Amino acid sequence: MPQLNPDPWFLILSLAWLTYILVLQPKILSNKSMNHPTNKNNEIIKTNPWTWPWP
C-alpha cells in the first residue's frame, strides 16, 4: 500500500510547517489589531425586576 509510505509525505509535512513557522507566522503576528481593548466602564446599571404575568 503506497499511501502508507511516509517518505515523501513526511518531507512535505516538515517543509509546510517550517514555512509556516519561519515565514508566515512572523508576518501574521506583525499585523496590528484595529480593535484595541478599552477599559470597561464599572458603572452599575440599575435594572427593574421582571414581573411575571402568572402568580
PDB file of N, H, CA, C and O in Angstrom:
ATOM      1  N   MET A   1       0.844  -1.180   0.000  1.00  0.00           N
ATOM      2  CA  MET A   1       0.000   0.000   0.000  1.00  0.00           C
ATOM      3  C   MET A   1       0.891   1.246   0.000  1.00  0.00           C
ATOM      4  O   MET A   1       1.449   1.600   1.039  1.00  0.00           O
ATOM      5  N   PRO A   2       1.028   1.894  -1.116  1.00  0.00           N
ATOM      6  CA  PRO A   2       1.983   3.005  -1.224  1.00  0.00           C
ATOM      7  C   PRO A   2       1.577   4.242  -0.422  1.00  0.00           C
ATOM      8  O   PRO A   2       2.436   5.063  -0.100  1.00  0.00           O
ATOM      9  N   GLN A   3       0.289   4.397  -0.090  1.00  0.00           N
ATOM     10  H   GLN A   3      -0.409   3.730  -0.352  1.00  0.00           H
ATOM     11  CA  GLN A   3      -0.097   5.602   0.650  1.00  0.00           C
ATOM     12  C   GLN A   3       0.420   5.577   2.090  1.00  0.00           C
ATOM     13  O   GLN A   3       0.410   6.609   2.761  1.00  0.00           O
ATOM     14  N   LEU A   4       0.870   4.423   2.573  1.00  0.00           N
ATOM     15  H   LEU A   4       0.878   3.584   2.028  1.00  0.00           H
ATOM     16  CA  LEU A   4       1.406   4.334   3.923  1.00  0.00           C
ATOM     17  C   LEU A   4       2.915   4.573   3.964  1.00  0.00           C
ATOM     18  O   LEU A   4       3.513   4.544   5.039  1.00  0.00           O
ATOM     19  N   ASN A   5       3.526   4.803   2.830  1.00  0.00           N
ATOM     20  H   ASN A   5       3.040   4.826   1.956  1.00  0.00           H
ATOM     21  CA  ASN A   5       4.943   5.092   2.776  1.00  0.00           C
ATOM     22  C   ASN A   5       5.165   6.536   3.244  1.00  0.00           C
ATOM     23  O   ASN A   5       4.735   7.468   2.564  1.00  0.00           O
ATOM     24  N   PRO A   6       5.829   6.741   4.391  1.00  0.00           N
ATOM     25  CA  PRO A   6       5.951   8.094   4.930  1.00  0.00           C
ATOM     26  C   PRO A   6       7.066   8.928   4.308  1.00  0.00           C
ATOM     27  O   PRO A   6       7.217  10.103   4.645  1.00  0.00           O
ATOM     28  N   ASP A   7       7.840   8.346   3.413  1.00  0.00           N
ATOM     29  H   ASP A   7       7.717   7.392   3.139  1.00  0.00           H
ATOM     30  CA  ASP A   7       8.993   9.080   2.885  1.00  0.00           C
ATOM     31  C   ASP A   7       8.617  10.401   2.213  1.00  0.00           C
ATOM     32  O   ASP A   7       9.142  11.430   2.637  1.00  0.00           O
ATOM     33  N   PRO A   8       7.756  10.452   1.207  1.00  0.00           N
ATOM     34  CA  PRO A   8       7.506  11.760   0.585  1.00  0.00           C
ATOM     35  C   PRO A   8       6.600  12.649   1.453  1.00  0.00           C
ATOM     36  O   PRO A   8       6.748  13.870   1.430  1.00  0.00           O
ATOM     37  N   TRP A   9       5.689  12.075   2.197  1.00  0.00           N
ATOM     38  H   TRP A   9       5.569  11.083   2.215  1.00  0.00           H
ATOM     39  CA  TRP A   9       4.717  12.883   2.934  1.00  0.00           C
ATOM     40  C   TRP A   9       5.331  13.532   4.166  1.00  0.00           C
ATOM     41  O   TRP A   9       4.943  14.638   4.541  1.00  0.00           O
ATOM     42  N   PHE A  10       6.278  12.861   4.793  1.00  0.00           N
ATOM     43  H   PHE A  10       6.594  11.963   4.488  1.00  0.00           H
ATOM     44  CA  PHE A  10       6.923  13.468   5.955  1.00  0.00           C
ATOM     45  C   PHE A  10       7.734  14.689   5.548  1.00  0.00           C
ATOM     46  O   PHE A  10       7.761  15.685   6.272  1.00  0.00           O
ATOM     47  N   LEU A  11       8.389  14.625   4.409  1.00  0.00           N
ATOM     48  H   LEU A  11       8.368  13.817   3.821  1.00  0.00           H
ATOM     49  CA  LEU A  11       9.155  15.771   3.916  1.00  0.00           C
ATOM     50  C   LEU A  11       8.219  16.937   3.580  1.00  0.00           C
ATOM     51  O   LEU A  11       8.517  18.087   3.899  1.00  0.00           O
ATOM     52  N   ILE A  12       7.101  16.639   2.944  1.00  0.00           N
ATOM     53  H   ILE A  12       6.859  15.704   2.685  1.00  0.00           H
ATOM     54  CA  ILE A  12       6.139  17.695   2.596  1.00  0.00           C
ATOM     55  C   ILE A  12       5.565  18.320   3.868  1.00  0.00           C
ATOM     56  O   ILE A  12       5.438  19.541   3.954  1.00  0.00           O
ATOM     57  N   LEU A  13       5.220  17.491   4.851  1.00  0.00           N
ATOM     58  H   LEU A  13       5.324  16.499   4.781  1.00  0.00           H
ATOM     59  CA  LEU A  13       4.695  17.997   6.113  1.00  0.00           C
ATOM     60  C   LEU A  13       5.729  18.851   6.832  1.00  0.00           C
ATOM     61  O   LEU A  13       5.404  19.919   7.352  1.00  0.00           O
ATOM     62  N   SER A  14       6.956  18.390   6.863  1.00  0.00           N
ATOM     63  H   SER A  14       7.219  17.523   6.440  1.00  0.00           H
ATOM     64  CA  SER A  14       8.012  19.147   7.536  1.00  0.00           C
ATOM     65  C   SER A  14       8.265  20.487   6.863  1.00  0.00           C
ATOM     66  O   SER A  14       8.412  21.503   7.542  1.00  0.00           O
ATOM     67  N   LEU A  15       8.316  20.498   5.545  1.00  0.00           N
ATOM     68  H   LEU A  15       8.196  19.672   4.994  1.00  0.00           H
ATOM     69  CA  LEU A  15       8.535  21.760   4.832  1.00  0.00           C
ATOM     70  C   LEU A  15       7.366  22.717   4.997  1.00  0.00           C
ATOM     71  O   LEU A  15       7.562  23.928   5.096  1.00  0.00           O
ATOM     72  N   ALA A  16       6.156  22.185   5.028  1.00  0.00           N
ATOM     73  H   ALA A  16       5.996  21.201   4.948  1.00  0.00           H
ATOM     74  CA  ALA A  16       4.984  23.042   5.227  1.00  0.00           C
ATOM     75  C   ALA A  16       5.021  23.689   6.603  1.00  0.00           C
ATOM     76  O   ALA A  16       4.741  24.881   6.724  1.00  0.00           O
ATOM     77  N   TRP A  17       5.360  22.931   7.647  1.00  0.00           N
ATOM     78  H   TRP A  17       5.587  21.963   7.549  1.00  0.00           H
ATOM     79  CA  TRP A  17       5.419  23.502   8.989  1.00  0.00           C
ATOM     80  C   TRP A  17       6.581  24.476   9.134  1.00  0.00           C
ATOM     81  O   TRP A  17       6.435  25.516   9.776  1.00  0.00           O
ATOM     82  N   LEU A  18       7.707  24.164   8.559  1.00  0.00           N
ATOM     83  H   LEU A  18       7.826  23.319   8.037  1.00  0.00           H
ATOM     84  CA  LEU A  18       8.829  25.102   8.622  1.00  0.00           C
ATOM     85  C   LEU A  18       8.503  26.403   7.900  1.00  0.00           C
ATOM     86  O   LEU A  18       8.877  27.480   8.364  1.00  0.00           O
ATOM     87  N   THR A  19       7.808  26.311   6.769  1.00  0.00           N
ATOM     88  H   THR A  19       7.504  25.436   6.392  1.00  0.00           H
ATOM     89  CA  THR A  19       7.389  27.511   6.058  1.00  0.00           C
ATOM     90  C   THR A  19       6.440  28.327   6.915  1.00  0.00           C
ATOM     91  O   THR A  19       6.554  29.551   6.981  1.00  0.00           O
ATOM     92  N   TYR A  20       5.512  27.662   7.565  1.00  0.00           N
ATOM     93  H   TYR A  20       5.420  26.668   7.511  1.00  0.00           H
ATOM     94  CA  TYR A  20       4.558  28.374   8.410  1.00  0.00           C
ATOM     95  C   TYR A  20       5.253  29.047   9.590  1.00  0.00           C
ATOM     96  O   TYR A  20       4.993  30.213   9.889  1.00  0.00           O
ATOM     97  N   ILE A  21       6.138  28.306  10.257  1.00  0.00           N
ATOM     98  H   ILE A  21       6.349  27.360  10.013  1.00  0.00           H
ATOM     99  CA  ILE A  21       6.763  28.831  11.465  1.00  0.00           C
ATOM    100  C   ILE A  21       7.762  29.941  11.151  1.00  0.00           C
ATOM    101  O   ILE A  21       7.805  30.950  11.854  1.00  0.00           O
ATOM    102  N   LEU A  22       8.556  29.768  10.116  1.00  0.00           N
ATOM    103  H   LEU A  22       8.522  28.948   9.544  1.00  0.00           H
ATOM    104  CA  LEU A  22       9.639  30.713   9.850  1.00  0.00           C
ATOM    105  C   LEU A  22       9.243  31.881   8.955  1.00  0.00           C
ATOM    106  O   LEU A  22       9.837  32.954   9.050  1.00  0.00           O
ATOM    107  N   VAL A  23       8.248  31.693   8.084  1.00  0.00           N
ATOM    108  H   VAL A  23       7.765  30.821   8.006  1.00  0.00           H
ATOM    109  CA  VAL A  23       7.929  32.741   7.120  1.00  0.00           C
ATOM    110  C   VAL A  23       6.574  33.371   7.398  1.00  0.00           C
ATOM    111  O   VAL A  23       6.476  34.588   7.551  1.00  0.00           O
ATOM    112  N   LEU A  24       5.534  32.560   7.464  1.00  0.00           N
ATOM    113  H   LEU A  24       5.614  31.571   7.339  1.00  0.00           H
ATOM    114  CA  LEU A  24       4.190  33.111   7.542  1.00  0.00           C
ATOM    115  C   LEU A  24       3.821  33.621   8.930  1.00  0.00           C
ATOM    116  O   LEU A  24       3.179  34.664   9.053  1.00  0.00           O
ATOM    117  N   GLN A  25       4.215  32.905   9.971  1.00  0.00           N
ATOM    118  H   GLN A  25       4.736  32.057   9.872  1.00  0.00           H
ATOM    119  CA  GLN A  25       3.808  33.302  11.309  1.00  0.00           C
ATOM    120  C   GLN A  25       4.331  34.688  11.706  1.00  0.00           C
ATOM    121  O   GLN A  25       3.546  35.468  12.246  1.00  0.00           O
ATOM    122  N   PRO A  26       5.581  35.043  11.481  1.00  0.00           N
ATOM    123  CA  PRO A  26       6.006  36.408  11.823  1.00  0.00           C
ATOM    124  C   PRO A  26       5.257  37.478  11.032  1.00  0.00           C
ATOM    125  O   PRO A  26       5.001  38.562  11.556  1.00  0.00           O
ATOM    126  N   LYS A  27       4.905  37.192   9.791  1.00  0.00           N
ATOM    127  H   LYS A  27       5.113  36.311   9.366  1.00  0.00           H
ATOM    128  CA  LYS A  27       4.159  38.167   9.006  1.00  0.00           C
ATOM    129  C   LYS A  27       2.747  38.342   9.548  1.00  0.00           C
ATOM    130  O   LYS A  27       2.221  39.454   9.585  1.00  0.00           O
ATOM    131  N   ILE A  28       2.137  37.238   9.966  1.00  0.00           N
ATOM    132  H   ILE A  28       2.564  36.335   9.936  1.00  0.00           H
ATOM    133  CA  ILE A  28       0.782  37.316  10.501  1.00  0.00           C
ATOM    134  C   ILE A  28       0.791  38.032  11.846  1.00  0.00           C
ATOM    135  O   ILE A  28      -0.077  38.864  12.112  1.00  0.00           O
ATOM    136  N   LEU A  29       1.768  37.715  12.697  1.00  0.00           N
ATOM    137  H   LEU A  29       2.473  37.039  12.481  1.00  0.00           H
ATOM    138  CA  LEU A  29       1.813  38.311  14.025  1.00  0.00           C
ATOM    139  C   LEU A  29       2.252  39.766  14.008  1.00  0.00           C
ATOM    140  O   LEU A  29       2.034  40.478  14.988  1.00  0.00           O
ATOM    141  N   SER A  30       2.856  40.223  12.936  1.00  0.00           N
ATOM    142  H   SER A  30       3.033  39.644  12.139  1.00  0.00           H
ATOM    143  CA  SER A  30       3.274  41.621  12.877  1.00  0.00           C
ATOM    144  C   SER A  30       2.113  42.563  12.579  1.00  0.00           C
ATOM    145  O   SER A  30       2.234  43.771  12.787  1.00  0.00           O
ATOM    146  N   ASN A  31       1.000  42.037  12.102  1.00  0.00           N
ATOM    147  H   ASN A  31       0.902  41.056  11.934  1.00  0.00           H
ATOM    148  CA  ASN A  31      -0.165  42.882  11.857  1.00  0.00           C
ATOM    149  C   ASN A  31      -0.745  43.330  13.187  1.00  0.00           C
ATOM    150  O   ASN A  31      -0.790  42.571  14.155  1.00  0.00           O
ATOM    151  N   LYS A  32      -1.186  44.576  13.212  1.00  0.00           N
ATOM    152  H   LYS A  32      -1.149  45.193  12.425  1.00  0.00           H
ATOM    153  CA  LYS A  32      -1.749  45.114  14.440  1.00  0.00           C
ATOM    154  C   LYS A  32      -3.262  45.064  14.358  1.00  0.00           C
ATOM    155  O   LYS A  32      -3.862  45.284  13.305  1.00  0.00           O
ATOM    156  N   SER A  33      -3.848  44.771  15.483  1.00  0.00           N
ATOM    157  H   SER A  33      -3.361  44.592  16.338  1.00  0.00           H
ATOM    158  CA  SER A  33      -5.302  44.716  15.548  1.00  0.00           C
ATOM    159  C   SER A  33      -5.859  46.137  15.569  1.00  0.00           C
ATOM    160  O   SER A  33      -5.326  47.010  16.254  1.00  0.00           O
ATOM    161  N   MET A  34      -6.916  46.357  14.826  1.00  0.00           N
ATOM    162  H   MET A  34      -7.349  45.648  14.269  1.00  0.00           H
ATOM    163  CA  MET A  34      -7.527  47.681  14.786  1.00  0.00           C
ATOM    164  C   MET A  34      -8.442  47.920  15.987  1.00  0.00           C
ATOM    165  O   MET A  34      -8.738  49.069  16.313  1.00  0.00           O
ATOM    166  N   ASN A  35      -8.889  46.863  16.644  1.00  0.00           N
ATOM    167  H   ASN A  35      -8.648  45.929  16.379  1.00  0.00           H
ATOM    168  CA  ASN A  35      -9.782  46.991  17.788  1.00  0.00           C
ATOM    169  C   ASN A  35      -8.966  46.840  19.064  1.00  0.00           C
ATOM    170  O   ASN A  35      -8.752  45.731  19.554  1.00  0.00           O
ATOM    171  N   HIS A  36      -8.519  47.963  19.590  1.00  0.00           N
ATOM    172  H   HIS A  36      -8.693  48.864  19.193  1.00  0.00           H
ATOM    173  CA  HIS A  36      -7.735  47.926  20.815  1.00  0.00           C
ATOM    174  C   HIS A  36      -8.669  47.738  22.001  1.00  0.00           C
ATOM    175  O   HIS A  36      -9.766  48.297  22.018  1.00  0.00           O
ATOM    176  N   PRO A  37      -8.255  46.969  22.979  1.00  0.00           N
ATOM    177  CA  PRO A  37      -9.112  46.774  24.140  1.00  0.00           C
ATOM    178  C   PRO A  37      -9.241  48.075  24.931  1.00  0.00           C
ATOM    179  O   PRO A  37      -8.276  48.825  25.078  1.00  0.00           O
ATOM    180  N   THR A  38     -10.421  48.324  25.426  1.00  0.00           N
ATOM    181  H   THR A  38     -11.205  47.715  25.307  1.00  0.00           H
ATOM    182  CA  THR A  38     -10.663  49.524  26.217  1.00  0.00           C
ATOM    183  C   THR A  38     -11.057  49.109  27.618  1.00  0.00           C
ATOM    184  O   THR A  38     -11.487  47.980  27.853  1.00  0.00           O
ATOM    185  N   ASN A  39     -10.905  50.030  28.533  1.00  0.00           N
ATOM    186  H   ASN A  39     -10.556  50.947  28.342  1.00  0.00           H
ATOM    187  CA  ASN A  39     -11.308  49.758  29.903  1.00  0.00           C
ATOM    188  C   ASN A  39     -12.819  49.703  29.977  1.00  0.00           C
ATOM    189  O   ASN A  39     -13.520  50.560  29.438  1.00  0.00           O
ATOM    190  N   LYS A  40     -13.300  48.690  30.648  1.00  0.00           N
ATOM    191  H   LYS A  40     -12.731  47.994  31.086  1.00  0.00           H
ATOM    192  CA  LYS A  40     -14.735  48.527  30.785  1.00  0.00           C
ATOM    193  C   LYS A  40     -15.241  49.499  31.837  1.00  0.00           C
ATOM    194  O   LYS A  40     -14.611  49.700  32.875  1.00  0.00           O
ATOM    195  N   ASN A  41     -16.382  50.095  31.552  1.00  0.00           N
ATOM    196  H   ASN A  41     -16.894  49.931  30.709  1.00  0.00           H
ATOM    197  CA  ASN A  41     -16.981  51.026  32.484  1.00  0.00           C
ATOM    198  C   ASN A  41     -17.518  50.255  33.685  1.00  0.00           C
ATOM    199  O   ASN A  41     -18.281  49.303  33.519  1.00  0.00           O
ATOM    200  N   ASN A  42     -17.124  50.657  34.892  1.00  0.00           N
ATOM    201  H   ASN A  42     -16.504  51.430  35.027  1.00  0.00           H
ATOM    202  CA  ASN A  42     -17.535  49.954  36.097  1.00  0.00           C
ATOM    203  C   ASN A  42     -18.852  50.483  36.660  1.00  0.00           C
ATOM    204  O   ASN A  42     -19.215  50.182  37.797  1.00  0.00           O
ATOM    205  N   GLU A  43     -19.544  51.250  35.878  1.00  0.00           N
ATOM    206  H   GLU A  43     -19.250  51.494  34.954  1.00  0.00           H
ATOM    207  CA  GLU A  43     -20.808  51.819  36.336  1.00  0.00           C
ATOM    208  C   GLU A  43     -21.857  50.710  36.503  1.00  0.00           C
ATOM    209  O   GLU A  43     -22.018  49.858  35.630  1.00  0.00           O
ATOM    210  N   ILE A  44     -22.557  50.736  37.629  1.00  0.00           N
ATOM    211  H   ILE A  44     -22.426  51.428  38.339  1.00  0.00           H
ATOM    212  CA  ILE A  44     -23.581  49.728  37.899  1.00  0.00           C
ATOM    213  C   ILE A  44     -24.887  50.184  37.263  1.00  0.00           C
ATOM    214  O   ILE A  44     -25.355  51.298  37.502  1.00  0.00           O
ATOM    215  N   ILE A  45     -25.456  49.322  36.465  1.00  0.00           N
ATOM    216  H   ILE A  45     -25.076  48.417  36.271  1.00  0.00           H
ATOM    217  CA  ILE A  45     -26.702  49.641  35.771  1.00  0.00           C
ATOM    218  C   ILE A  45     -27.856  49.108  36.602  1.00  0.00           C
ATOM    219  O   ILE A  45     -27.907  47.925  36.938  1.00  0.00           O
ATOM    220  N   LYS A  46     -28.782  50.002  36.927  1.00  0.00           N
ATOM    221  H   LYS A  46     -28.741  50.963  36.654  1.00  0.00           H
ATOM    222  CA  LYS A  46     -29.933  49.587  37.722  1.00  0.00           C
ATOM    223  C   LYS A  46     -30.988  49.025  36.777  1.00  0.00           C
ATOM    224  O   LYS A  46     -31.391  49.692  35.824  1.00  0.00           O
ATOM    225  N   THR A  47     -31.427  47.821  37.035  1.00  0.00           N
ATOM    226  H   THR A  47     -31.100  47.279  37.809  1.00  0.00           H
ATOM    227  CA  THR A  47     -32.450  47.192  36.216  1.00  0.00           C
ATOM    228  C   THR A  47     -33.669  46.898  37.069  1.00  0.00           C
ATOM    229  O   THR A  47     -33.555  46.668  38.273  1.00  0.00           O
ATOM    230  N   ASN A  48     -34.807  46.907  36.456  1.00  0.00           N
ATOM    231  H   ASN A  48     -34.900  47.094  35.478  1.00  0.00           H
ATOM    232  CA  ASN A  48     -36.042  46.580  37.152  1.00  0.00           C
ATOM    233  C   ASN A  48     -36.292  45.086  37.047  1.00  0.00           C
ATOM    234  O   ASN A  48     -36.040  44.489  36.000  1.00  0.00           O
ATOM    235  N   PRO A  49     -36.788  44.470  38.124  1.00  0.00           N
ATOM    236  CA  PRO A  49     -37.069  43.038  38.029  1.00  0.00           C
ATOM    237  C   PRO A  49     -38.245  42.774  37.106  1.00  0.00           C
ATOM    238  O   PRO A  49     -39.142  43.604  36.960  1.00  0.00           O
ATOM    239  N   TRP A  50     -38.224  41.632  36.503  1.00  0.00           N
ATOM    240  H   TRP A  50     -37.495  40.957  36.622  1.00  0.00           H
ATOM    241  CA  TRP A  50     -39.281  41.245  35.577  1.00  0.00           C
ATOM    242  C   TRP A  50     -40.511  40.825  36.368  1.00  0.00           C
ATOM    243  O   TRP A  50     -40.425  40.031  37.305  1.00  0.00           O
ATOM    244  N   THR A  51     -41.655  41.370  35.976  1.00  0.00           N
ATOM    245  H   THR A  51     -41.725  42.015  35.214  1.00  0.00           H
ATOM    246  CA  THR A  51     -42.892  40.972  36.623  1.00  0.00           C
ATOM    247  C   THR A  51     -43.559  39.918  35.771  1.00  0.00           C
ATOM    248  O   THR A  51     -43.946  40.172  34.631  1.00  0.00           O
ATOM    249  N   TRP A  52     -43.689  38.745  36.331  1.00  0.00           N
ATOM    250  H   TRP A  52     -43.375  38.538  37.258  1.00  0.00           H
ATOM    251  CA  TRP A  52     -44.261  37.635  35.579  1.00  0.00           C
ATOM    252  C   TRP A  52     -45.781  37.727  35.568  1.00  0.00           C
ATOM    253  O   TRP A  52     -46.372  38.120  36.575  1.00  0.00           O
ATOM    254  N   PRO A  53     -46.433  37.377  34.461  1.00  0.00           N
ATOM    255  CA  PRO A  53     -47.888  37.508  34.375  1.00  0.00           C
ATOM    256  C   PRO A  53     -48.656  36.453  35.156  1.00  0.00           C
ATOM    257  O   PRO A  53     -49.878  36.557  35.268  1.00  0.00           O
ATOM    258  N   TRP A  54     -47.998  35.458  35.691  1.00  0.00           N
ATOM    259  H   TRP A  54     -47.006  35.373  35.600  1.00  0.00           H
ATOM    260  CA  TRP A  54     -48.697  34.441  36.476  1.00  0.00           C
ATOM    261  C   TRP A  54     -48.212  34.505  37.925  1.00  0.00           C
ATOM    262  O   TRP A  54     -47.093  34.952  38.176  1.00  0.00           O
ATOM    263  N   PRO A  55     -49.031  34.068  38.878  1.00  0.00           N
ATOM    264  CA  PRO A  55     -48.641  34.135  40.285  1.00  0.00           C
ATOM    265  C   PRO A  55     -47.619  33.125  40.688  1.00  0.00           C
ATOM    266  O   PRO A  55     -47.214  33.086  41.850  1.00  0.00           O
TER     267      PRO A  55
END
